[in-house]
Amino acid sequence: MKPIRIFYFSDILCVWAYIAQTRLEELKTAFPDNIEIDYHFVPVFGNAHEKLEKGWRDRGGMAGYSTHVTEIAAKYEHITVHPDIWTQEIPTSSVSAHLFLHAVQLLEVKGLVLKSDKVLEKTAWAFREEFFTKLTNISDREAQFAIAKRLKLPINDIKSMIDSGEAYAQLAKDAELVKEYNVTVSPTLIFNEGRQRLNGNVGYRVIEANIRELLNNPAGEKSWC
């Protein structure tokens, strides 16, 4: 049986995607040969400043959103969030980071790094952790390369993927998938060729139940998920 393909859409600046990372890791441990996760990005924070200034205008602005994020994070022991999140060193856009991550992803596609090294996953997590715990402005290209250098990634190859336009092409492809699947929430998991989806802060057991249903569902039989 072919592995179940899961399209996983997230925004690198989304606290819910930061929280959900541990669930993905648990899934990969529980179903090592049964699932295949395709990572994609949705620009929920594509224009971060305007989004938050408008959306939180009547709720305390950036400071209000900062309090909201820290209160959410306090409910989860496996993550840490800096108390000044979204009030200092505020990223302008998640799109810049997504572009860089696509360049890293292309290293795997082109065989410039070993797939077993999981450089995309490690870099995406490093970006999230740097932002949420250290207030690193991960929309800044210098900060992105500093993280890549620390992870010992091939810097010149990453630059080449961006300069050649190849990373932009992957970013555009993600934009098409976002429209095709009508993705508006981070994170979003798409299963079963688009027939099943889980949006937002979904618990591990719910995700697991969807996977087990697909694994146990005989070919040609409709899923009851």
C-alpha positions as CSV (number, residue, x, y, z in Angstrom):
1,M,0.0,0.0,0.0
2,K,1.3,3.4,-0.9
3,P,1.9,5.9,1.9
4,I,-0.9,8.3,2.6
5,R,0.0,11.7,1.2
6,I,-0.7,14.6,3.5
7,F,-0.5,18.2,2.3
8,Y,0.5,20.3,5.3
9,F,0.1,24.0,4.9
10,S,1.4,26.4,7.5
11,D,2.6,29.9,8.1
12,I,6.1,30.1,9.7
13,L,4.9,32.9,12.0
14,C,1.8,31.1,13.2
15,V,1.7,30.1,16.8
16,W,-0.7,27.3,16.1
17,A,1.8,25.8,13.6
18,Y,4.5,26.2,16.2
19,I,2.4,24.3,18.7
20,A,1.4,21.6,16.1
21,Q,5.0,20.7,15.2
22,T,5.2,18.1,18.0
23,R,2.0,16.4,16.6
24,L,3.7,16.0,13.2
25,E,6.7,14.5,14.9
26,E,4.5,12.0,16.8
27,L,2.7,11.1,13.6
28,K,6.0,10.3,11.8
29,T,7.0,8.1,14.7
30,A,3.7,6.3,14.9
31,F,3.3,5.8,11.1
32,P,6.9,5.7,9.7
33,D,6.1,3.8,6.6
34,N,2.4,4.8,6.1
35,I,2.5,8.6,5.7
36,E,4.2,11.1,3.5
37,I,4.1,14.7,4.4
38,D,4.3,17.4,1.7
39,Y,5.2,20.7,3.3
40,H,3.6,23.8,1.8
41,F,3.1,27.4,3.0
42,V,0.1,29.7,3.3
43,P,0.9,33.4,3.8
44,V,-1.5,34.1,6.7
45,F,1.1,36.7,7.8
46,G,2.0,37.8,4.3
47,N,1.5,41.4,5.4
48,A,2.0,41.0,9.1
49,H,2.0,44.6,10.3
50,E,-1.2,45.6,8.5
51,K,-2.9,42.3,9.3
52,L,-2.4,42.7,13.1
53,E,-2.8,46.5,13.2
54,K,-6.2,46.2,11.5
55,G,-7.3,43.0,13.1
56,W,-6.3,44.0,16.6
57,R,-7.1,47.7,16.4
58,D,-9.9,47.4,18.9
59,R,-8.2,44.8,21.1
60,G,-5.0,46.5,22.1
61,G,-3.1,46.4,18.7
62,M,0.2,44.7,18.6
63,A,0.4,44.6,22.4
64,G,-3.0,42.9,22.6
65,Y,-1.9,40.3,20.0
66,S,1.3,39.7,21.9
67,T,-0.7,39.0,25.1
68,H,-3.0,36.7,23.1
69,V,-0.1,34.7,21.8
70,T,1.7,34.4,25.2
71,E,-1.6,33.3,26.8
72,I,-2.0,30.6,24.2
73,A,1.6,29.4,24.6
74,A,1.3,29.2,28.4
75,K,-1.2,26.4,27.9
76,Y,1.4,24.2,26.2
77,E,4.4,22.9,28.1
78,H,6.3,21.8,25.1
79,I,6.8,25.3,23.6
80,T,8.3,28.6,24.8
81,V,7.4,32.1,23.7
82,H,9.3,35.3,24.5
83,P,7.2,37.7,26.6
84,D,7.8,40.5,24.1
85,I,6.7,38.5,21.0
86,W,5.1,40.7,18.3
87,T,6.1,43.9,20.2
88,Q,9.9,44.0,19.4
89,E,11.7,43.0,16.2
90,I,8.4,42.5,14.4
91,P,8.7,40.6,11.0
92,T,7.2,42.4,8.1
93,S,6.2,39.3,6.2
94,S,6.3,35.5,6.4
95,V,6.6,35.3,2.6
96,S,10.3,36.1,2.7
97,A,10.9,33.1,5.1
98,H,8.7,30.9,3.0
99,L,10.7,31.7,-0.1
100,F,14.0,30.9,1.7
101,L,12.5,27.6,2.9
102,H,11.5,26.7,-0.6
103,A,15.2,27.3,-1.6
104,V,16.2,24.9,1.2
105,Q,13.5,22.4,0.0
106,L,15.1,22.5,-3.5
107,L,18.4,21.3,-2.0
108,E,16.6,18.0,-1.2
109,V,14.8,17.9,-4.5
110,K,18.0,18.3,-6.5
111,G,20.0,15.9,-4.3
112,L,22.4,18.6,-3.0
113,V,21.7,17.3,0.5
114,L,20.5,13.9,1.7
115,K,16.7,13.6,2.2
116,S,17.5,11.7,5.4
117,D,19.0,14.9,6.8
118,K,15.5,16.5,6.7
119,V,17.0,20.0,6.1
120,L,13.6,21.6,5.3
121,E,12.0,20.4,8.5
122,K,15.1,21.4,10.6
123,T,15.3,24.8,9.0
124,A,11.6,25.5,9.3
125,W,11.7,24.5,13.0
126,A,14.8,26.7,13.5
127,F,13.0,29.7,12.0
128,R,10.0,29.2,14.2
129,E,12.1,28.6,17.4
130,E,14.3,31.7,16.7
131,F,11.3,33.9,16.2
132,F,9.1,32.7,19.1
133,T,11.9,32.3,21.7
134,K,14.5,34.9,20.7
135,L,12.5,37.5,18.7
136,T,14.7,37.0,15.7
137,N,13.3,38.8,12.7
138,I,13.1,35.9,10.3
139,S,11.7,38.0,7.5
140,D,15.2,39.5,7.3
141,R,17.5,37.7,4.7
142,E,20.6,38.1,6.8
143,A,18.9,36.4,9.8
144,Q,17.8,33.6,7.5
145,F,21.3,33.0,6.2
146,A,22.7,33.2,9.7
147,I,20.4,30.3,10.8
148,A,21.3,28.4,7.6
149,K,25.0,28.9,8.4
150,R,24.5,27.6,11.9
151,L,22.8,24.5,10.5
152,K,25.8,24.0,8.1
153,L,23.6,24.3,5.0
154,P,25.2,25.0,1.6
155,I,24.8,28.8,1.5
156,N,25.8,29.3,-2.1
157,D,23.4,26.7,-3.3
158,I,20.6,28.4,-1.4
159,K,21.5,31.7,-2.9
160,S,21.5,30.1,-6.4
161,M,17.9,28.7,-5.8
162,I,16.7,32.2,-4.9
163,D,18.6,34.2,-7.6
164,S,17.7,31.8,-10.4
165,G,14.0,32.2,-9.6
166,E,13.5,28.5,-8.8
167,A,12.4,29.2,-5.2
168,Y,10.0,31.8,-6.5
169,A,8.5,29.2,-8.8
170,Q,7.8,26.9,-5.9
171,L,6.3,29.8,-3.9
172,A,4.0,30.5,-6.8
173,K,3.1,26.8,-7.0
174,D,2.1,26.9,-3.3
175,A,-0.1,29.9,-4.0
176,E,-1.9,27.8,-6.7
177,L,-2.4,25.0,-4.2
178,V,-3.7,27.4,-1.6
179,K,-6.4,28.5,-4.1
180,E,-7.1,25.0,-5.3
181,Y,-7.7,23.6,-1.8
182,N,-9.1,26.9,-0.5
183,V,-6.7,27.0,2.4
184,T,-7.2,30.0,4.7
185,V,-6.0,28.6,8.1
186,S,-2.6,27.7,9.5
187,P,-2.0,24.9,10.0
188,T,-4.2,22.9,7.5
189,L,-3.8,19.2,6.7
190,I,-5.3,17.9,3.5
191,F,-5.9,14.2,3.1
192,N,-7.4,11.8,0.6
193,E,-6.8,14.0,-2.5
194,G,-8.6,16.9,-1.0
195,R,-11.7,15.1,0.3
196,Q,-10.7,15.4,3.9
197,R,-9.1,18.3,5.8
198,L,-8.3,19.4,9.3
199,N,-8.0,23.1,10.1
200,G,-6.3,24.9,12.9
201,N,-5.5,23.6,16.4
202,V,-6.6,20.0,15.9
203,G,-5.6,17.4,18.6
204,Y,-3.2,14.6,17.8
205,R,-5.9,11.9,18.3
206,V,-8.2,13.5,15.7
207,I,-5.4,13.5,13.2
208,E,-4.4,9.9,14.1
209,A,-8.0,8.8,13.7
210,N,-8.2,10.2,10.2
211,I,-5.0,8.4,9.2
212,R,-6.1,5.1,10.7
213,E,-9.5,5.4,8.9
214,L,-7.7,5.8,5.6
215,L,-5.3,3.0,6.3
216,N,-8.1,0.6,7.2
217,N,-10.4,1.7,4.5
218,P,-10.5,-1.0,1.7
219,A,-9.9,0.2,-1.8
220,G,-13.0,1.6,-3.4
221,E,-14.9,2.0,-0.2
222,K,-16.0,5.4,0.9
223,S,-14.4,6.8,4.0
224,W,-16.6,7.7,7.0
225,C,-14.3,10.4,8.3
